[in-house]
Amino acid sequence: MALTINSVGDNPQQPGIQAETYIPDQLIAGNLKLVSANITLDAGTLQRGTILGQKTLGAAAAVAGKPAGGANTGNGTISAVTLGKFAQVGAYVLTALTATDFQVVGPNGARLAEATAGVAYADQIDFTITAGGTAFVAGDGFTVTVAAGDGNYIESVATATDGSQVPSAVLADYADASGGAVNTGAYIMGEFNQNAITFDASWTLAALTSALRPLGIFLKSFVSAADPT
């Protein structure tokens, strides 16, 4: 946004008149206390009222080895390791039960669906285990570690897997992060006009309304965002 600079001399008192018209954008739609926060916007050129999500998850990396310690007996591999929609930060432990079946335990200790060698696995994390020339034995395994994200914000996309698929804030003002991350402000609680917000096409308004409500962000439908003139 360009800043206009007006030069003022020693004697600025000259006859003149000017007028300005205030046109509210009607983004704020209720009396619930607004709570704002300073955030870092990671990318995009976004308008005030854009629905944002926070990048809480980083990349996933896999290491072969018995979870109890030591190298695997089998020489199979793991590949195509990516994050699923509900991935968590921390270590996922994959332990062979047989030559082809693996137990999968998440970072919180919860046991997930079992994995089978040669079959693409899709859950909190996605991967494919491929058997090698030497078969796996019980106790072999892999550890897949999901790193924490940088905590920056981007426009929320429902199909993302880096944490930003969870809508959690409303951009408070126009921000241009097309050339790199910028500091800006966002609302993290309040009532907002659903006709004045901006959101990615992967979302429906009904889905956004439900997802934001538990965070104290309420979208209201009865306020017009039309130019009052």
Secondary structure, 3 states (H helix, E strand, C coil): CCCCCCCCCCCCCCCCCCCCCCCCCCCECCCCCCEEEEEEECCCEECCCEEEEECCEEEEEEEECCCCCCCCCCCCEEEEEEECCCCCCEEEEEEECCCCEEEEECCCCCECCCEECCCCEECCEEEEEECCCCCCCCCCEEEEEEEECCCCEEECCCCCCCCCCCEEEEECCCEECCCCCEEEEEEEEEEEECCCCECCCCCCHHHHHHHHHHHCEEEECCCCCCCCC
